[in-house]
Amino acid sequence: MPLILVEVSAALLLLSGVADLPRLGGPRATKWVGSLIALIGSALGVAASVWALTQASEASQSISWNLPGGDLDLGLDPLSAFFLVPIFFVGGLGTLYQIGYWDPASHPRNFRAHRFFWGLLQGGLALLVLARNGVAFLFGWEVMALSAFFLISTEDQREEVREAAWVYLVATHVGTLSLFGMFSLLWASTGSFGWGTLDLGGQETWRLWGVFALAIIGFGLKAGLMPLHFWLPGAHANAPSHVSAMLSGVVIKMGIYGLARLLSMIPQPPLSWGGLLLLLGAVSCVGGVLFAIGQHDLKRLLAYHSVENIGIILMGLGLALIGRSTGRRDLLMLGMAGCLLHVWNHGLFKPLLFFGAGAVLHTTQTREMDALGGLAGRMPWTAGLFLVGALSICGLPPFNGFVSELFIYLGFFRGLLTVDGASYPAVALGAPILAIVGALAVACFVKVYGVVFLGSPRSSAVASAQEPPLTMRSAMAPLAVACVGIGVAPFLVARLLEHAVRTWGGESLSPVRAADIEAWVPLGWLTFLGLALILSIGVLFLRFSRVWGRSTARSVTWDCGYAAPTPRMQYTSSSFAKILVDQFSWVLHPKGEQPQIRGFFPTTVKRHSWVEDRVLGEIIHPLAKALERLCARLRPLQQGKLQAYLLYVFIILGILLIWGALGAP
Amino acid sequence: MPVLDSLLIVVLLLNLFVLGTSRIYAVIRAVSVQGALLGFMPLLVHEKIGIQTALLSAATVLLKGIVIPRMLMHAMREARIKREVEPFIGLLTSMVLGAVAAGVSVLAARELPLAAGHAASLVVPSALATSFTGFILLVTRLKAISQVTGFLLLENGIFIFALLLLEAMPFIVEIGVLLDLFVGIFLIGIIVEHMNREFSSLDTRHLTTLKE
């Protein structure tokens, strides 16, 4: 039953974009018809997938179609349901958000296409998660990947949008190509595209490692693992904000889903795989947060934090895999629960942050942090909701990021005390790396919040800033509530997590025990401490608000004796991050123009510094250039003459004829 | 079947003539004569002539021998062109190429795995040779009309090959192929007219500007 409901809601979402294509009624009608269908679909989807998750029900269905490679096999189990929840939840809130953010009146040129692909994206995502064989999976995967491309290139009149979209397209095609390779290799090994237990035990090791390597490339490109993340910052920064939210909150998680699903089907994964995943995760989360600190573009900065969070999620998965290979129930449970819960959590706070950034962009028309400032007074709702998201992403209690990271920490601590052998260094380094990343994330978000929302406005863009429309605010509120809810009451999701982890762990978690997570995590204490923290902050606030209420004289802050301080003398996003960027300059290679100041009365000089993506700039671009030069040698073949093309056909036919004549028995 | 073979030799000679002449009218006439000859061949291949074979023959003669050549002539009159100027390679060279292609076809036909009855006759070599001639025409000529004749020769080659399969191939397929050909030429006639009006030339080299 839940499976049917999920299918119905996926179909509704697919249709929602089509409903907007013909010009039904005026712009007012078009604004609502498709959106309402999509909202109904999303609500139904959330209900159905949560139901399936609480019941831990499993269902499957096979629809025959005339495509090679097998029927359309669909199925719903707790692991699928777990990933379906953010698809429908974030998708639905994104639909609500875009009513105000991307309305037909202000975007007459592209809003129809954008709505069509927005619906298609969600339908593709649902199909991908429901797929139970390689062909159906790739089908959903490509629908998702291509509609995401069209969504990223929504504002294709802008040069940087086109460039970001092309980089994304290349990346996603390379990823899909390696997934094709992976499924072909699986097919060669097992004889079908069907999913079940992929018993590769009798195969040669190179096949096993080939499948793993292709999966890491294919799924890692989508997830945005550190060396493969190069498409991600540009795409997230240049897409419309609710698309960025969907990309960051849901689409990149499909890489994690694919990896988790594949690993769940391989009964005896080598121990080294877990260690490798831990290592890749560590690189991603440290690299992601470091590059985030150096950014000036609000959405680009948030995009690098996605790389960081994917790293954390991957570390959880790596830990769980080590647990499975070594038969350690506690590592498996804690690692996978942390991984999955962080998938949800990142799918809550990152869309919240992108929605907030979109609200700022909507009213000020700039993503440049150094042009903003003092927005907290002008948009208090947005500022408050953004603060909740920022605290959650930093992993601070009593918010949800803390809970999922705590699971992984506890897993590492348990591993530290008990694991020995080859995977020990990976496990031992996990906790310190998570701690470093947490601290850097706090620094980064202090910078973001301080520069964007506090202080005084740095440019006239802020002067007319105001709160976004109600639809946009009401899309952010549920996310913030969920962030606090999971943070304060993690016991609410513990059972759901257990169902999903049990599906993933398979036989290594038998016999089935209820309350597996409570056995290792003091969930009750988390609730108690969370409530105590909120209460004490509330008390402090009440106490100090009386003090603040007494004197409200406004004046400039201490200004070092400058005669005429201006808002531009505030800390900028680069000056705030300078110490950290300098310290890690061996990773970041910051670029900048340092003008010389000469004479007693120097003229105006400009200083500029920025941090570029090194993978894109130093590896991908040169590689693409080299490839282009190589392909340029084929250019003479393209004559533009009909005769030449016919000659090519003729030559090939001749070769085939000769081959046929010689090769015939 | 001496009659069939002698007809096929005429077909081969017509191929060489098409490659050797510079007048487009002559090319079209030669192709129409070839088409009409092909139309009679099904009657020779079959032992007993049914109504379907007769119909097919009549339709082929009508279309290939009369209707299509007339359409091409009309298109040419509209475009006011008489002769092919400067083909990519000289007329003599293309004729030699055609002769070589005919020789290669005879050799290749001997190597191909064919049914016993077919190996001896000239059907397969002339089919291959006619197709090759069509290819040579397509690749070396510049005017759109000459290319259409190349396409017709290519189709003639396939038709000759189909003589082997006449019993196996349903009537409807044969008629369908003829209809396709007719529609194709009809469309090309229209395109030629438009091309002429747009570029005031039928030189396909102008199409190079469409290159990316």
Interface residues (C-beta under 8 A of the other chain):
Chain A: Q638 Q639 G640 K641 L642 Q643 A644 L646 L647 F650 L657 G660 A661 L662 A664 P665
Chain B: F88 A108 E111 L112 P113 F135 L138 V139 T140 R141 L142 Q147 T204 R205 L207 T208 T209 L210 K211 E212
